[in-house]
Amino acid sequence: MVSIAVSELEAGKKIVANVFTSRGNLLFQKGRVLFPRDLEILRAFMIEEVEIQDTAEEKEKAASKPSGKEDAAQSQSTEPGRTQPNRKERSFIEEYEQTVALIKTGFPSVLGMEIPIFQWRAQLEKLIEQIQGYRILGFTPRMPDKHDYVYHQAVLCALTSYMLARWMDIPQKNWIQVALAGLLHDIGKVKVPPAILHKPEPLTADEKMEMNNHTTYGYQILKNATALQEGVLLAALQHHERIDGSGYPFKLTGEKLHVYSKIVAVADIFHAMTLDRRYRGATSPYLVLEQLQQDSFGRLDPAIVRLLIQHTTQLSLGTRVKLSNRRMGEIVYADAHQPTRPIVSSNGEIINLIQNRNLFIMEVL
């Protein structure tokens, strides 16, 4: 092990001690093989020197290994942005589309009929088995018919609500119920006239009142269903309520809201803004996370919003992105205090989105 000045550092060297920024945030973990763009990042953070393996140690380690295959595999797996398609990811897409198709045919038929909760739950469980193929910030569903938005949002809310439940202190036995709360939260929209539901222009006061009724419609539809916890019904009723009492239908405040409702409220807003609709384009997921963070000061549960931002931005390191100026790049670092504004490497240039406030990540590729 030897200390070397960053100004003299070459690509291909392996660091043997964690590298931290001046604010104490982890920049690179020990064991990382440095790429050319990593050297630019070290200089951008004004890191003066790092600990690396010297030649003797490298030779000794190389001699003790039966072959170089392990190193090649490790190098390939640790290089940011390089992902390999696998069968689980393909299976996730297949199960996702199957779930959307099932909900699309099932939701409109619930009026006056017994709700097939067990059938929907069984398919949802199949989808959740493949949830490792789901990236909240990076998954964009195929939606040729924009009228299918409500069904895609239902399935995406189910997945995101399930993930939030896992990250919270909710017992594992209830995770599927939280997912069902996300899946069924907008089921009351089946009673809203299509002319209102799909209207591209702003709604009139009467039309908006009818649209808002979907929360009570949903509760009424679900109250006679079997195998659903009370929290699932309350999520349908309360997902537009807000912590400060500014929501609807009853203007309830935070302490009166069920935790499932608070989870679904966050997932609902996120996917409502990031999905492409017939009358409104999709918004950058990073801008949506920033909006959610602002809304957490009084309107949304701040702990739930914080978990969503923390986990999704950590998972996105190394992801290819398109910036608002149309440039392509790769996320190489995210500040723990401002994770929605990471550092992006684009054609050898390091772009710090904290400093460049006019730029933002428009699309996750």
C-alpha positions as CSV (number, residue, x, y, z in Angstrom):
1,M,0.0,0.0,0.0
2,V,1.3,3.4,-1.0
3,S,-0.1,7.0,-1.0
4,I,0.0,8.7,-4.3
5,A,-1.0,12.2,-5.3
6,V,-4.1,12.3,-7.5
7,S,-2.1,14.5,-10.0
8,E,0.2,11.5,-10.6
9,L,-2.5,8.9,-10.5
10,E,-3.2,6.7,-13.5
11,A,-6.2,4.8,-14.6
12,G,-6.2,1.1,-13.8
13,K,-4.9,1.4,-10.2
14,K,-6.9,-0.1,-7.4
15,I,-7.5,1.9,-4.3
16,V,-7.1,0.1,-1.0
17,A,-8.8,2.6,1.4
18,N,-12.2,4.3,1.2
19,V,-12.1,7.8,-0.3
20,F,-14.3,10.5,1.3
21,T,-15.2,14.0,0.3
22,S,-14.5,17.0,2.5
23,R,-18.0,16.7,3.9
24,G,-17.5,13.1,4.9
25,N,-19.5,11.4,2.2
26,L,-18.2,8.2,0.7
27,L,-16.9,8.9,-2.8
28,F,-15.2,5.6,-3.7
29,Q,-15.1,2.3,-1.8
30,K,-11.8,0.5,-1.3
31,G,-11.1,-2.2,-3.9
32,R,-12.3,0.0,-6.8
33,V,-10.3,-0.1,-10.0
34,L,-10.1,3.5,-11.2
35,F,-11.3,4.4,-14.6
36,P,-10.3,7.7,-16.4
37,R,-13.5,9.4,-15.5
38,D,-12.8,8.5,-11.8
39,L,-9.6,10.6,-12.0
40,E,-11.7,13.6,-13.1
41,I,-14.1,13.1,-10.2
42,L,-11.2,12.9,-7.7
43,R,-9.9,16.2,-9.1
44,A,-13.3,17.8,-9.1
45,F,-13.6,17.0,-5.4
46,M,-10.1,18.3,-4.8
47,I,-8.9,15.0,-3.3
48,E,-5.1,15.4,-3.0
49,E,-4.0,11.7,-2.6
50,V,-5.3,8.2,-2.3
51,E,-4.0,4.9,-1.0
52,I,-3.3,2.3,-3.8
53,Q,-1.7,-1.1,-4.1
54,D,2.0,-0.9,-5.0
55,T,3.4,-3.0,-7.8
56,A,4.9,-5.6,-5.4
57,E,1.5,-6.2,-3.8
58,E,-0.2,-6.4,-7.1
59,K,2.3,-9.0,-8.4
60,E,1.9,-11.0,-5.2
61,K,-1.9,-11.1,-5.4
62,A,-1.8,-11.9,-9.1
63,A,0.6,-14.9,-8.4
64,S,-1.7,-16.3,-5.7
65,K,-4.7,-16.4,-8.1
66,P,-5.3,-19.5,-10.4
67,S,-6.3,-17.3,-13.3
68,G,-7.3,-13.7,-14.2
69,K,-10.9,-14.6,-14.9
70,E,-12.0,-13.4,-11.5
71,D,-10.4,-10.0,-11.9
72,A,-12.0,-9.6,-15.3
73,A,-15.4,-10.5,-14.0
74,Q,-15.0,-8.1,-11.1
75,S,-13.9,-5.3,-13.3
76,Q,-16.8,-5.8,-15.6
77,S,-19.3,-5.9,-12.7
78,T,-18.0,-2.8,-11.0
79,E,-17.8,-0.6,-14.0
80,P,-20.8,1.8,-13.6
81,G,-23.4,1.7,-16.3
82,R,-22.6,-1.7,-17.6
83,T,-25.6,-4.1,-17.1
84,Q,-26.3,-7.4,-18.6
85,P,-29.8,-8.5,-19.5
86,N,-31.0,-11.5,-17.7
87,R,-33.9,-13.8,-17.6
88,K,-35.4,-12.3,-14.4
89,E,-35.6,-8.9,-16.0
90,R,-37.3,-10.3,-19.0
91,S,-39.7,-12.2,-16.8
92,F,-40.5,-9.1,-14.9
93,I,-41.6,-7.4,-18.1
94,E,-43.8,-10.4,-19.0
95,E,-45.4,-10.5,-15.6
96,Y,-45.9,-6.8,-15.5
97,E,-47.7,-6.8,-18.9
98,Q,-49.8,-9.8,-17.8
99,T,-50.8,-7.9,-14.6
100,V,-51.8,-4.8,-16.5
101,A,-53.8,-6.8,-18.9
102,L,-55.6,-8.6,-16.0
103,I,-56.4,-5.3,-14.3
104,K,-57.5,-3.7,-17.6
105,T,-60.1,-6.4,-18.1
106,G,-61.0,-6.8,-14.4
107,F,-61.5,-3.3,-13.1
108,P,-64.4,-2.3,-15.4
109,S,-66.3,-5.5,-14.5
110,V,-66.3,-5.0,-10.7
111,L,-69.6,-3.0,-10.5
112,G,-72.3,-5.4,-9.4
113,M,-70.0,-8.4,-9.4
114,E,-67.8,-10.1,-6.8
115,I,-64.3,-8.7,-7.0
116,P,-61.7,-11.5,-7.9
117,I,-59.3,-10.5,-5.2
118,F,-57.6,-13.9,-5.0
119,Q,-57.0,-13.9,-8.8
120,W,-55.5,-10.4,-8.7
121,R,-53.4,-11.2,-5.6
122,A,-52.0,-14.4,-7.2
123,Q,-50.9,-12.5,-10.3
124,L,-49.5,-9.7,-8.2
125,E,-47.5,-12.2,-6.2
126,K,-46.0,-13.6,-9.4
127,L,-45.0,-10.1,-10.4
128,I,-43.5,-9.3,-7.0
129,E,-41.4,-12.5,-7.3
130,Q,-39.6,-10.7,-10.2
131,I,-39.4,-7.4,-8.4
132,Q,-35.6,-7.3,-8.6
133,G,-36.1,-6.4,-12.3
134,Y,-38.0,-3.2,-11.3
135,R,-36.2,0.1,-11.0
136,I,-38.5,2.8,-9.7
137,L,-36.6,5.6,-11.4
138,G,-35.7,3.7,-14.6
139,F,-38.7,1.6,-15.6
140,T,-40.8,3.1,-18.4
141,P,-43.7,0.8,-19.4
142,R,-44.9,0.4,-23.0
143,M,-48.2,2.2,-23.3
144,P,-49.4,2.5,-26.9
145,D,-52.9,3.5,-25.7
146,K,-52.6,6.5,-23.3
147,H,-56.1,5.7,-22.0
148,D,-54.4,2.7,-20.3
149,Y,-52.6,5.1,-18.0
150,V,-54.9,4.3,-15.0
151,Y,-54.1,0.5,-15.2
152,H,-50.3,1.1,-15.5
153,Q,-50.4,3.5,-12.6
154,A,-52.3,1.0,-10.5
155,V,-49.6,-1.7,-11.1
156,L,-46.7,0.7,-10.6
157,C,-48.2,2.0,-7.4
158,A,-48.5,-1.6,-6.2
159,L,-44.8,-2.2,-6.8
160,T,-43.6,1.0,-5.4
161,S,-45.9,0.7,-2.3
162,Y,-44.6,-2.8,-1.8
163,M,-41.0,-1.5,-1.9
164,L,-41.8,1.3,0.6
165,A,-43.4,-1.2,2.9
166,R,-40.2,-3.3,2.8
167,W,-38.1,-0.2,3.7
168,M,-40.3,0.7,6.6
169,D,-41.0,-1.1,9.9
170,I,-44.1,-2.8,8.5
171,P,-44.3,-6.5,9.2
172,Q,-43.4,-8.7,6.2
173,K,-46.8,-10.5,6.4
174,N,-48.5,-7.2,5.5
175,W,-46.3,-6.2,2.5
176,I,-48.7,-7.9,0.0
177,Q,-51.6,-6.0,1.6
178,V,-49.7,-2.7,1.1
179,A,-49.1,-3.7,-2.6
180,L,-52.9,-4.4,-2.9
181,A,-53.6,-1.0,-1.5
182,G,-51.4,0.5,-4.2
183,L,-53.1,-1.7,-6.9
184,L,-56.6,-0.8,-5.8
185,H,-56.4,2.8,-4.7
186,D,-58.0,4.2,-7.8
187,I,-60.5,1.5,-8.5
188,G,-63.3,4.0,-7.8
189,K,-62.5,5.6,-11.1
190,V,-64.5,2.9,-12.9
191,K,-67.6,4.8,-11.7
192,V,-66.3,8.1,-13.1
193,P,-67.7,8.9,-16.6
194,P,-65.0,8.3,-19.3
195,A,-65.7,11.8,-20.7
196,I,-64.5,13.2,-17.4
197,L,-61.7,10.6,-16.7
198,H,-60.0,11.2,-20.1
199,K,-60.9,14.8,-20.7
200,P,-57.7,16.6,-22.0
201,E,-58.9,20.1,-21.0
202,P,-59.2,21.4,-17.4
203,L,-62.2,20.0,-15.6
204,T,-65.1,22.2,-14.6
205,A,-66.0,22.6,-11.0
206,D,-68.7,20.0,-11.2
207,E,-66.5,17.6,-13.2
208,K,-63.7,18.0,-10.6
209,M,-66.1,17.2,-7.8
210,E,-67.2,14.0,-9.7
211,M,-63.5,13.1,-10.2
212,N,-62.8,13.6,-6.5
213,N,-65.6,11.2,-5.7
214,H,-63.5,8.3,-6.9
215,T,-62.1,8.0,-3.4
216,T,-65.5,7.3,-1.8
217,Y,-66.5,5.2,-4.8
218,G,-63.4,3.1,-4.3
219,Y,-64.1,2.5,-0.6
220,Q,-67.7,1.5,-1.4
221,I,-66.5,-1.0,-4.0
222,L,-63.9,-2.6,-1.8
223,K,-65.8,-2.7,1.5
224,N,-67.6,-5.9,0.5
225,A,-64.5,-7.6,-0.9
226,T,-62.9,-10.5,1.0
227,A,-59.3,-11.0,2.1
228,L,-58.5,-7.3,2.3
229,Q,-57.2,-5.5,5.4
230,E,-59.0,-2.3,6.5
231,G,-55.9,-0.4,5.5
232,V,-56.5,-1.3,1.8
233,L,-60.0,0.2,2.0
234,L,-58.7,3.3,3.7
235,A,-55.9,3.8,1.2
236,A,-58.6,4.0,-1.5
237,L,-60.5,6.5,0.6
238,Q,-57.6,8.6,2.0
239,H,-54.8,8.6,-0.7
240,H,-55.7,12.2,-1.6
241,E,-55.8,13.4,2.0
242,R,-52.8,15.4,3.1
243,I,-50.9,15.7,6.4
244,D,-51.9,19.3,6.9
245,G,-55.6,18.7,6.3
246,S,-55.6,20.2,2.8
247,G,-56.7,17.1,1.0
248,Y,-60.0,15.4,0.3
249,P,-62.6,14.0,0.8
250,F,-62.7,14.7,4.5
251,K,-59.6,17.1,5.0
252,L,-58.2,14.7,7.6
253,T,-54.8,15.5,9.2
254,G,-51.8,13.2,9.5
255,E,-52.6,11.5,12.8
256,K,-55.9,10.3,11.4
257,L,-54.5,8.8,8.3
258,H,-53.7,5.1,7.9
259,V,-50.1,4.3,7.2
260,Y,-51.1,2.5,4.0
261,S,-52.8,5.7,2.8
262,K,-49.6,7.7,3.5
263,I,-47.5,5.2,1.5
264,V,-49.9,5.1,-1.4
265,A,-50.2,8.9,-1.5
266,V,-46.5,9.1,-2.2
267,A,-46.4,6.4,-4.8
268,D,-49.6,7.8,-6.5
269,I,-48.1,11.3,-6.9
270,F,-44.7,9.9,-8.1
271,H,-46.3,7.8,-10.8
272,A,-49.0,10.3,-11.7
273,M,-46.2,12.8,-12.6
274,T,-43.7,10.4,-14.2
275,L,-46.1,8.5,-16.5
276,D,-46.9,9.8,-20.0
277,R,-50.5,10.8,-20.4
278,R,-52.5,11.7,-23.5
279,Y,-52.8,15.3,-22.4
280,R,-49.6,15.7,-20.5
281,G,-46.1,14.5,-21.0
282,A,-44.0,12.7,-18.3
283,T,-42.0,14.7,-15.9
284,S,-38.4,13.8,-15.0
285,P,-38.4,11.4,-12.0
286,Y,-35.6,13.4,-10.4
287,L,-37.7,16.6,-10.6
288,V,-40.6,14.7,-9.2
289,L,-38.5,13.5,-6.2
290,E,-37.6,17.1,-5.6
291,Q,-41.3,18.1,-5.7
292,L,-42.1,15.3,-3.3
293,Q,-39.4,16.5,-0.9
294,Q,-40.9,20.0,-1.0
295,D,-44.4,18.5,-0.3
296,S,-43.1,16.5,2.6
297,F,-43.0,19.8,4.6
298,G,-46.6,19.6,5.6
299,R,-48.4,17.7,3.0
300,L,-46.8,14.2,2.7
301,D,-45.2,12.0,5.3
302,P,-41.6,13.1,5.4
303,A,-40.2,9.8,6.6
304,I,-41.8,7.9,3.6
305,V,-40.6,10.5,1.1
306,R,-37.1,10.4,2.6
307,L,-37.0,6.6,2.2
308,L,-38.1,6.8,-1.4
309,I,-35.4,9.3,-2.3
310,Q,-32.7,7.6,-0.3
311,H,-33.3,4.1,-1.8
312,T,-34.0,5.1,-5.4
313,T,-31.1,7.4,-5.8
314,Q,-28.7,4.9,-4.3
315,L,-29.8,2.3,-6.7
316,S,-29.3,4.7,-9.7
317,L,-25.5,5.1,-9.4
318,G,-24.0,4.1,-12.7
319,T,-27.2,4.6,-14.6
320,R,-27.2,6.1,-18.0
321,V,-29.3,9.3,-18.2
322,K,-30.4,12.1,-20.5
323,L,-30.0,15.6,-19.2
324,S,-32.4,18.4,-19.9
325,N,-30.0,19.8,-22.4
326,R,-30.3,16.5,-24.4
327,R,-26.7,15.4,-23.5
328,M,-26.3,11.7,-22.5
329,G,-24.3,10.8,-19.4
330,E,-23.8,8.5,-16.5
331,I,-24.4,9.1,-12.8
332,V,-21.1,8.7,-11.0
333,Y,-21.8,10.2,-7.6
334,A,-24.7,11.5,-5.5
335,D,-24.3,13.7,-2.5
336,A,-26.2,12.3,0.4
337,H,-27.7,15.7,1.2
338,Q,-28.9,16.4,-2.4
339,P,-29.3,12.9,-4.0
340,T,-31.6,14.2,-6.7
341,R,-28.8,16.3,-8.1
342,P,-26.0,13.9,-8.7
343,I,-22.7,14.3,-10.6
344,V,-22.9,13.1,-14.2
345,S,-20.1,12.1,-16.5
346,S,-20.8,13.1,-20.1
347,N,-18.3,12.5,-22.9
348,G,-15.4,13.0,-20.4
349,E,-16.9,16.1,-18.8
350,I,-18.0,16.1,-15.2
351,I,-21.3,17.9,-14.7
352,N,-22.3,18.8,-11.1
353,L,-26.0,19.3,-11.1
354,I,-25.9,20.9,-7.6
355,Q,-23.9,23.8,-9.1
356,N,-25.8,23.7,-12.5
357,R,-29.3,24.3,-11.2
358,N,-30.7,25.0,-14.6
359,L,-29.9,21.4,-15.6
360,F,-31.6,18.3,-14.4
361,I,-32.0,14.6,-15.3
362,M,-34.8,14.4,-17.8
363,E,-34.8,10.7,-18.5
364,V,-33.3,7.5,-17.1
365,L,-32.1,5.4,-20.0
